[in-house]
Amino acid sequence: MQLNIKSFIERGGQYFPNNPIVSRRSDNSLFRYTYGEMEKRVRRLSSRLASLGVKPGDRLATLAWNTYRHYELYFAIPCVGSVLHTVNLRLTDEHIAYIINKAEDQLLFVDPDLLPVVERLAPNLPSVKGYIILDDKLPQTSLSPIYCYEDLVTAGDESFEFPDIDENAPAGMCFTSATTGNPKGVVYTQRQIYLHTSALCMADTMGVRERDTFLPMVPMFHANAWGIPFAAAWMGSAMVLPGERPHAEVLLQLIEQEKVTLFAAAVSVGVDMIALLKEGEHDLSSLRSIMLGGSATPRAVMEFYMDNYGVPIFTAWGSTEMAPIATCSHIHRDMLDASEAEKISMRVLQGLVAPGAELYLVDDEGKRVPWDDETMGEAYVRAPWSVTEYYQDERSAEGFANGWWRSGDIATINERGVLRLVDRAKDLIKSGGEWISSQDLENGLMAHPAIREAAVVAVPDERWVERPAAVFSLESGAAAPAGEELKEFLAPDFAKWWLPEHYLLVDELPKTGVGKINKKLLRTQVIEMIAGLG
């Protein structure tokens, strides 16, 4: 029996045919249908791909939001042996063209509102043989040849049988977002996605289940949307897809209206929602949990949701290379009766490795560090679902070692095996020969009631080589705290030499294509801002 992705959509369609899928349209109306209907549409589309010249192993790209049509493509493409390549629509034109050409994508499925991007790039995409518009009608466009998604579905065969595919055949492809150099690509096999999905459904990881109603704000064009589409279909979980260009107000409305039980998003989205929650009434009583990722979740964010709504936040750590889950926060049985404050102290950590994964830390000399929650080292991790190389990329040599992914994250492990990220290796600040964690300082600043988001970066210093500088944005209507006030606020929790030299107010912190703070760009901006202060 081969471990194939078709198992997910077949189980969802056969055993939970009436479970709902809700998808927000561009006009804010909602499209509703069921897993039974979705399975038939997936079979119809899969049956038509061969007529477009698609062969097993061909890479087919998507440039799309979290919609029901994109959800269908998560199955229609790999279930016939082709490779689903989800393209990050927030990348620059240069990087989008690079990854489509690197993958040699044969077809490009595109949402209508993203047509201008594709029209700009099309002359420089020699491998693309056709464009499929994810709509029920064809627009006016310079693209050719062009097909209408709904026409393909209508013409398809809903009794089409998915073939058995070698479990080691490629099924998915993702590229990392890049702050330096070109994005790096990885390829996942049918087996790897199957095993990752199995781990994701376990009770002590994400615990996806049939009774859940899932709202994945995490983009379907980034790291398989954390594997949520595959897990939800397999378990038959109701899905609420936020559609084109969603924002915090839309997400809160969907949670309330659709009685969402699990919400997954980047930390920055959780922060954006807090700003609106402070301004008005919203019912979050249906939520059993929120999963935030992409960066460490500040304690203040966790406390807000728990204190005001009784909703626990759990975190995970991973990467595109890990497909993406490596660890997940976990409350041990001897802490079940602990206070919420004590539980949050555990939830802010990155947690235990997912069952099947393995992890260790190494110091600067390459030696494994002890589990003492003090000794820092770079995290090395592997799992049956993780990749071991980048796609046709010489950077594989520096990114992997004997099958282990070298994360570049500096961390500690406590005696229970719980991972605590200290910082990215490139974001650690070395001042006077001692390390300062930008992440710890950021979490401290985020606890200040006036601060919405904060970042700490290194700036050159003649005496100490590097010193930390803090950059922050304000909550709506909040008065800007002075630098001395923030220094006093941090002082009880940090050594004096850790405290930032500069406190800089900005309207908004720069973000990467996946919603993380762009520290490379921020460092340049901070140095310029400090120079401007004289």
N, C-alpha and C positions, 0 to 999 in steps of 0.2 A: 504494500500500500504506500503510494507516494504521498508525501506531505505537500498538498497543493492548496492554493488560495481558493480554488473553487469550493472547497469545503465550507468556507465562511458564508458565502452568499446562498449556497444550496441549503444549509441548515437554517439560516434566517428565513428564507422563503418558504421552506417546507413546514417548519415547526411553529413559526410565528408570522404567518402570512397577513394577519390583521394588525400587527404592531405598526404604529405610525412613524412616518418620516415627514417632518415639516421643514420647508425651505423658504427663506425670505427672498422675495423678488426685488428687483431694482426700484419698483414703485412702492415698496414697503408692504405690499400685500403678501399673503402667505400661500404657498403651494403645498397641498397635502396629498399624500398617498401612502401606500403600505409596502411592507417588505415583499409581500406576494406580488404586487404590481411591479416593484423594482426588479425582482428577479426576472420576470418576463421581459422587461425592457433591456436588462443586461444581456440576456440571451439573444434578443433581437439584434442589438448592436454588435455583439460578438460575431454573430453570423454574417454580418455585412462587412467586417473589416477585411476579409480576404478579397472582396470585390474591389477594394481600393488598393490592392497590391501588397497588403500587409502579410509578412511571413513571420514564423516563429523566430524570436531573437531580435526582430526589428525594434528600435526605440521609437516610441510615440510620445510626444511632449504634450503637456497641458499647461496653459497659462490661464489660470482660473481661480475664482474665489471659492469659498466653502458653500457649495450649492448641491442640489440633488443630482444634477447632471455630472458634476465632478465626482460625487460619491459613486455614481454608476461606473465611471471610468476606472475607479480603483479596482473594479472587478472585471469589467468587459475586456480590458487590455491584457492583464496577466493571465486571465483564464483561457486565452487561446495561445499562450506561449510567447506573447510579445512583452515588451518591457515598458512599464509605466514610468515616464520621466516627468516628474512634477517640477516645473520651473518657477523659481521665486520671482514673482512679479514686482517685488520692491527693489530688485537689483537695478543697477544702471543699464542703459542700452548696451553698452560695451560688454558687460558681464553676461547679460541675457544672450546676446549673440555668441559670445564665447562658449557658453555651456551647451547651447543647441548645436553648434558646429562641432564641439568636442564629442558630443554624444552621437553625432550624425543622425539626428532625429529624422524620420521619414514623413511623419504627419504632425501637425500642430493643431490641437484643440484649443480654441480661444473664446473667452467670454466677450460679448459684444462691446462692452465699454473699454476693453483693452485692445481693440482693433488698431487704434492709432499707433500703439507701440509696435505691433507686428508689421503694419504698413511701412513704418520707418525702417524696420530691420530686414524685411523680406528680400531686398536685392542682395543682401549679404548672408543669406541662409541657403547655400547651394544644395544641401542634402534634403531639404523639405520639399516633398513632392505634392503636397496638398494641404489645405486649411479647412478645418471643420468648425463652423460657427455654433457655439453652444446656445442655440435659440430655436424658435419655431419658424423663423423666416430668414431669408438671406438679405443682408444689408447692401447698400451701395459701397463698393470697396474696390481697390486696385488689386487685391489679392486674387491669384489664379493658380491652379484650379481651386474652386471653393465649393464646399458642401454644407448643407443644412443638417445639423445634428438630428432634429426630429424627423426629417425625411429618411435618414438612415435607419432610425429606430422603427418607423412605420413600415418600412420595406423589409424588415428583418423577420426571422423565424423564431417565434417564442418557444418552439419545441427543440431548438438547437441544443445538442449535447456537447458540453465542454469536454475537450480531450483530456486524457491522462497525460501529465507532463512530468518529465524527469525532475525530481525535487531539487536537483542541483542546477537547474536551468535558471538563468537570470529572470527576475520578475519586476524589480523596481530599481529606480536610479534617482539619486539625489545629489546635489552639489552643496557644499558648505558655502555660507556667505563669507566674503573675504574683506578684511580691512587692509590687508597687504597682499599684493600679487593677485593672481587669478583664482577663482573658486576651485575647490578640489572635489572631484566626483567620487562617489562610491556606488557599487552595484550590489543589490540584495537578491539572493536566490529565493525560490519558492519556499524552500526548507527554512531559511533564516527568518522570513516573515512569519511563517507558521509557528515557529518556536518562540519568536518574540511575542506573538499574539497570545500564545498559551501562557507565557509568564505574566503578561499584562492582565489577564483575567483572574489570576490567583488572588485570594482574599487579602493577603498581606502585601500585595503591590497596589494596583488600581482597583481590583475587585469589581470589574465590570460585570453586570448581571442583567438578566432579562427585565426585571422590574424597574430598571433605571431609565430615566430620560436624560440623555446626554446632550449638552451644548458645547461643542468644541470650537472655541474661538481661536485656538492654536491653528495656524493656517494649514490647509491641506497641501500647500506648496512647500512646506518646510518639514523635513524629517518625518514624512509619513503622518503628519498631524499627530505625532507621538504614538502612532499605531492605533489611535482611537477608531478610525473608520473600519478597520479589519475586526477589531474586538467587538464593536457594537453590532456589526452584522452577524457575527458568529453567535453572540449571545441573544440577539434579537432585541437589543435595547432600543427604545424609542430615540430618534435623533431629531435635534433641532439645529438647523444649519443657518448661520447668520447672514449669508449672502454677500452681496457686493458692498464694499467699503463700510463695514459695520463700525459703529461707535458705541461708547459706553451706555448712552441712553437706550439705544436699540437693544443692547444685551440685557439690561435690567428689565426692559419691557418683556422680552422673550422669556426670561427666567420666571417672571411673575405670571405671565399669561399661560405658558405651556407647562408650568409646574416642574421645572427642571430640577433634577436631583443631583447631577454631577456637572460641574462647569470647569472647563480647562482653558487656561490662557497664560500669556506671558505676565510676569510680575507687573510690568508697566500698565497692563490693562486693569489688573486688580487695583492699582493705585488710581487710575482714571475713574473707576467706578466709585471709589471712596469719596472723591470730590462731589459727585452727584448725590450719593447717599447722605452726605452731610447737609445737602440743600433741600431735600424733600423726602416724602414717604415712599418707601418701596417694600414690597412683601417678598422676603427671601426665605420664607418658612419651609418651602419645598426642598431646599438644598440640604443634602446630607453631607456634602463636602465640596470644597473648591480645591482644584489642583493648579498651583502656580509654578512656573518654571522659566527657564531661559537665563535666570540669574538667581542669586540667593534671595529669598523672601525676607524682608526686614521683620523683626519681631513686632514693631509697631503696627504693621499691616495685619499680621495674624491676630493681634490683640483687638484691633478695631472690629474685625468680622466676628470674633468670638464674643466680645463684650456687648456688642450691639445687636447681633443677630443669632448668636449661638451656633455659628457655622465654623467648623474647624477647617483650617487650610493644611493640606499636606503637600510636600514638595518631592521632587525627584531630581535626579542628576543623570545626565547622559550626553549624547551627541549624535550627530548625523552618522558617525562611524559606528555607533552602538545601536542604531536602528529604531529609537534612540535610547531606550531606558537601560540604565546600569544599576542605579540604586533608587530606593524609595523610603521616605520617612516612615517610622514604625514606632508604635507605643508598645513596649514590652508588657507582659501580663502583670508583673509586679508593680506597674505604674497605672493600672486601670483605675484605681481609686485615688490617684494623686490629684492635686488641684489642677485647674486649667492652666495656671501659670507654669507649673512644673511640666505639664504636657507640651506647652508651647516651647519650653526650653529644649524638648526633644524634636519637635516638629520643625524648628528652624534649622536643624541639622539635615544633612543630605541623606542620612539613614543607612539602612543595610543594603547590601547587594541583593538584587533580585535573585530568586532561586534559579540556579544554573549559571549565574555569573560569578566571576572571581576577581579579586582586587588586591593590590598591595601598593605600598608607597616606597620610594627609594630616595635616598639623600643625594647630595652633590657628588658623592663618591660611588654611587651606584649600589649602595648597601640598603637592604630592607630596614625600615624603621620600626621600632616597637609600637605596640598598641597602648600608648600611655596618654593620649589626647594632648600631648605637648610637642613631641618630636615631629617636625614637618618634613614632608617629602612630596615628590611628584607622584600623582596617581597613575598607575598602570592597571588596565582592566581588559577583560575579555569575556566572551560568552558564546554559546553555540550560535547565536544570531548576529554577532558582530563581524564586521569586515576585517580583512587583514592587509588591505592595500588600497591605494587610491587608483582610480581608473586612468590607466595609461599616463602616469604622473611620477616623475622621478622623486617627488617629495615623499613617496611611500617609505623610503629608507629612514627618514627622520621622524616619520609619524608612527611607525610600528616597530616592534622588537620581538621577534620569535612568536608572532601571533598575538601579542599584546598591543593594545592601543596606548600610545603615550599621550596622555590627555593634555599636558601642559598646565594642569591645575595643581596648585600646592594645597595640601590638606594634612589633617591629622586623623588618626583612628583611635577611639577609646577602647577600653578593655572589653566592651561588648561587640566590637567590630563595627561601630557606628562611625560613618564618615562625616567629617566636618571640613568643608572647604575654607581655606584661609584666603586664597586669592588665586587669580591667574598668575602664572610665573612672570609674565611680562608686565603685570599690574602691581606686583609687590614693590614697595618703596624701600630702598636701602639708604638709610640715613646714618651717617657716622659709623658705618659698618654693621648696623643692626637693621633687622627687617621690621617694616611697618605694614600691616594689612589694610589696604584701602577698603576692602569689603567690611571689616569690622567698624571702621570709622563711618562708612556710609550708613550702616545699620544704626549706629549711634545718632547720627544727624537726623535720620528719618523719624526718630522718636520725638523730635521737637514738634510741637503742635502747629507751628507756622510753616513747616517744610513739607512740600509735596514730594519732590524727588531730590536726590543728592548723589554726587559722585566725587571721588577723591582721586587725584592723579599726582604723579611726581613732577616736580619742577626743579631745574638745575639750581644748585646752591654752591657758592665758592667754598664755604667752610665744611659743610656736611655732605657734599656731592649731590644729594637729593633731599628735598623736603616735601611734605604733603601740602597740597592746595585743595580746598573744598569748593565745589560749585553746586549751587542749589536753586530750585525754583520754589515758588510759594503756593500755598493753598489759596483758593479763591477768597479774596477779601482780607487776607492776612497782612499784617504789617511786617516789613522786613526786619528781622533781628540783626543787630550789629555783630561784627566779628567777635568782639569781646564777650558779648552775651552767649554766642555759640561756643566759644572757648570754655566759658564757665559751665555751660550745660554739659559739655563732654568731659570736663576735668575729673568728676568723681569716678568715671569708669575707665579712664585711660591714663597711661603714664604721661608725664608732662611733655616729654620729648616726642611723643606720638602726635600731639595736637597740631593741626594744620597751621601754617604760617599765614595763609590767605583764605578769605571767605568771600566768594564772588557770586553775586545774584544774577541769574539769567532768566529770560522768559520761558525757555524750554531747553532741555538737554538734548544734544544731537543723538539720533538713534541709527542703528544698523537696519538692514532690510528685514530682520526678524525681531525687531523691537528692543534689542539690547542697547544700552548706552554705548555710543561709539567713542571709546576712550582714546583711540589714536587721533581722531579729529579733535577731541576735547583737549588733549594735551597741547596741541598747536594753538587752539583758541585761548587756552588759559595763559600760555606764555605771552601771547599778544596782549591779552587783557592786563596782565601784570605790568608789562612794559609800558602800556598806555597810562597806568597809574603813576608812572614816574618813579 
